[in-house]
Amino acid sequence: YLNRHCFNGLCRYNSKGFFNVPFGRYKLPLFPRQEMLAFYRKSQYSLICYNSYTKNLPMSKPFVHLHTHSHYSLLDGMTKIPDLVKAAKAAGMTALALTDHGAMYGAIEFFQECKKADIKPIVGVEAYVAARTRHDKDPDQDGRRYHLTLLAKNEVGYKNLMYMTSIANMEGFYYKPRMDKELFASHGEGVICLSGCPASEFITLIKNNHDDEAKELIHFYETCF
């Protein structure tokens, strides 16, 4: 019942329905294929989707959205920040993250709205990561890019996220503002790195059964973050 912009994990499909891969604390219920597909199409731009399936589901454990887009995610989000915070407050959440695509334009507005609602703001960004480096701009090799969800743990992390986002726009822009692993290695202090959505490099490697490469990537991120 959480859409692709709000749940940072894998969804796996089988002949009976969709379910969340159980490496997280939360699992989504199984739904018939056609009903789930129709529900997904309707809900992909919403923060939380209430319908006959979800409105009566109890929140047995505290839950916080760590992957959330606002209208500052150009062509990818429609939710205005005041509405985002209001929905989180109504759902009983005590914290909320903002991870717009390749940009942190909404960080200050988000911080102010969360403070007014007595919600802990978690400032972040869903970075575009270059397939090679941010300086490479070959159409045959660099049109592909990965996603990676990054959160500021403290003030140092917030400043590092701002720096990397700025560099991504000034030096790494190729269709999208791209960061690279060199930036992560030099400016990862105070930043929390998540596994990423299905468009992340890590999840892509897992989906393609490249387990050894996925492990190497995890070790690299461990050294950076």
N, C-alpha and C positions, 0 to 999 in steps of 0.2 A: 504493500500500500504506500510505499515511498517511491517517488519517481526517480529517474536516472540522474537528476541533478542533485538529489538530496541524500542518496544512500551510496556510500563509498565502499562498494564490495562487488562481488561477482553474482550474477544471476545465471543459473544453468537451466537449460531447457530439456525436457524429455517429452515423451509422447503424451503424458498425462497433464503436464502443466509446468509452470515456472516455480523454482524455489531458490532460496538463497544458499550459497555454499556455506556450510557450517563452520567456517573458521572464525566467524564473529560471534557475538553474544546473542544476536537476534536472528530469527528465521522468519521468512515470509510464508504464509499459508499457501497450500496448493490450490490452484484454480483451474477450471477447464480451459483448454487452449484458446478457444475463440473468445470467451469472456475476458480472459486476461489480456489478449491482444487489443480488444476493443477498449478495455479499461485503460491500458497503457497509452493508446493514442489520445484519449481524452485528457489524460492527466499529466502528460509529459512536461507541461509548463507550470504546474502547480507546486506549491510548497508541500502541502499535506492533502491527501485525497480522501475526503469523507464520502462514503457511499454505503450501500447495504452491507458490503463486506467489511468495512473498516470502522464504522462509527461506534460499534459496540465492542471493539477489541480493547481489552484493558492494557494499560501501560504498566506492566508488572514491575519493570525496572526503570530507573532514570534513563532517559534517552536524549541525546543532543545531536543535532545535525552538524556534521563536520564538512559537508560538501554541499554548499548552497549557492545558487546563482541569483543575481538580481538583474534589473534592467540595464545595469552597467556591463553585463556580458552581451556585447553587441551581437544581434542575430541569434542569440541563444537563451536569453532570459527575458521575462516580461514582468516579474514581480517587483514592485517598488519597495524600497527598504522599510518605510513605516508599516506597510502591510505585512511584510515578512516578519518583522519583530512582533507585530500584533498577533499574528497567527501562532508564533512560537510561544508567546505568553499565554494565549488561550489554551494551548496544548499542555501547559504546565511545565514547560522547559525552563531551566534556570540558566542556560547558556546557549549560545548560537554562534556558528561560524559563518563568515562570508568569504566565498572563494570564487570570485568572478574570473572569467577567462582572460588571462594575460593582462589584467589591469587591476589597479587598486584605487580607482577613482572614487569608489563609494565608501572607503574606509572611515573617513571622518564622520560622514552622515550616519553610517552604521553604528559607530562608537557612540555617538550622541543619542541616537534612538534607543539603543540597548540600555544605556545608563538611565534614561528617563523611564524605561519599563522595568528597571531593576533586574536586567538580564546581563549575564557576563558576556561581553563581546569577545569573540575569537577572530582576529583579523588574519586573513590568509589570501591565497591566490591559487587558482588552478592554472599552472604554468603550461605553456607549450614548450616542449623540449625538442631541440634539433636532433635529427637522426644522426648527424655527425657533429659538427660544431656550429655555433651561431654565425660564424663567418662564411660558412659554405652555402652557396646559393646556386647550385647546379640543378636545373629543372628535372634532370633525369634521376637525381639521387636525393635531392633535398626537398621535394614537394611533400614528402611524408614527414610527419612529426608526431610526437607522443604527448599525452597529457600527464600531469603530475600534480597532486594536491599538496600544497605546502601551507603550514600554519605558523604564525608567530608565537613563540613560547614566552617571550619577554620583549623588552624594549630593543635589545640588541637584535633579536630576530626580526622585529618589525622593521628596523632600519635596513637590515640585510635584504628583506623581501622588497622593500622600496627600491633599493639599489639594483637588485637583480632584475626587477620589473622594468626599471628605467633603461638599463643596458639592453634588455631584450628588445625594447622598442627602438633604441638608437642604433644598436649594432647588429641585432639578430633578426630584424624584421625581414621576413620573406614570406609573403602572404599573411603570416601571423607573427606577432612578436615572440621570438624564441629564445629561451635560455639554453644553456648547455652544461655539461658535466664539469667544465672548467670553473664556471661560476659557482656551482654547488660545492666544489672542493674548497674554494676560497672564501665563500660567504654563506656557509651553512650553519654557522654558530647561532644558537637561539632559535633555530627553525625545526619544526616537527614535520617529518615527511611521511605521508600515508602511502599505501600501496597503489593508489590511483584507481581510476574508473576502468572499464574494459578497454579504453583507448590508451592506457598507460603501457610503457615498455615492459614492465614486469608482468602485467596480466597478459599481454600479447605473447610473451615468451612461454608463460604457463599454458595458454590455450594451444600453442603450437608444439607443446611437449618438449620444449628446450629447457629442461630443468636445470642443467648445469650452468647455462648462461644466466638463468634467473637467479641462481644462488650467487653467482659472481656479482650480479647487479645489486643484490641485497647487501653483500659485504661492502660494496663501494658506497652505497647510501649510508651504511652504518658508520663508515669513516667520515662521511661528510656531515651527517646530522646527529 
